[in-house]
Amino acid sequence: MTKIKIITKKNIVIDIQGHAGYDVLGKDIVCAAISAISQYILLLAYNTDYLVKHTIDDASLKMEIKNCPSTRKWVEVFKTVIWDLKEQYPDYIETSYLDL
């Protein structure tokens, strides 16, 4: 199961942990969808200087981005995509959102 946390405070933290387990690695469409949208947000933040820091490894991605009107819009899009995926694949995605 993939666990996705979004924490909004001074900055916005998106923390994604684990493989979905929908299929074997390389064929897991749930992981592929999560990876695509999260890397898109990461690249947006990096290319616009809104990225504060990030870490990536085999089964996780954590990014901290500046909290401003532009990035809040990106995070709303990210949340919409992830929450839609969660509705379609509820056994493979767990989400949480904290606005502090």
N, C-alpha and C positions, 0 to 999 in steps of 0.2 A: 504494500500500500504506500502511496505517496502522500506525505503530510505537507500541507502548504499553510504557512502562517504569514499574515500581513499585519504589521504593527505600524501604526501611524502616530508619530509624536513629533519631536523637533525635525527628525528625518523620517523617511519611510523605509522600513525593513521588509523585504520579501525573503522568506526562508523556505526552501523546498528540500525535503529530505526523503530519500528512499525511492526504490523502483515500484511502479504500480503493480506489477505481477500479472497483468492481463494476458501476456504471452511471453515467450522466451525473449531474452535480450536480442535486439536487432529486429524483432517483429512486433514489438509491443506498441500498438498505435496510441494507447493512452499516454505512455511515457513520451512518445514522439510529439504528441500534441502539446503536452506540458512543456517539454524542452523547447519547442519552436516558439511558443508565446513568451516564455520566460527569457530566452536568449534575445528575442526581439526587444523586450523592455530593457534588458541589460545593454544592448548595443545603442538604443536610443539615448540612454543615460550617459554612456561612455562618449558618444559622439557629440553630445551637447554640453559636456562638462557638468552634468548633474549627478554623476556617479561619485559617491563618497568613498566606498570601498566594496570589494566583493571577494568571494572565495568560491571555487568550483572544484569538485572532485567527481569520482565515478558516479556517485549516487546522491549528490547534493549540490545546491546552488544557493548561496546567500548573498544578497546585495543590499546595500544601503544607499539610497538616493536622496537628494535634497527634496524637501517638502515645499513645493511651490505650485501655482495653478497648473502649469504644464504637466508636471509629474503626477499630480492628483488625477488629471484626466487619463494619463496612461494607466495608472493603477486601477481606475474604474473600468477601463477596457479589459485589463488583465483579469480583474475579478469577474467580470461578466463571462469571459471565455472559460475561466476555471470553474465557476459555479455551474455553467451550462454543461461542461464535461462531467462534473460531479453528479448532475442529475442523470446523465446518460450512463455513467459507470460508477454508481455509488459504492460498490464494494472495493474500489481501487483508489479512491481519492478521499482524503480527509482535509477539511479546511477550517481555518479559524481567522477571525479578523478582530483586531483590537485598535480602537481609536482612543489614544491616551491624551 
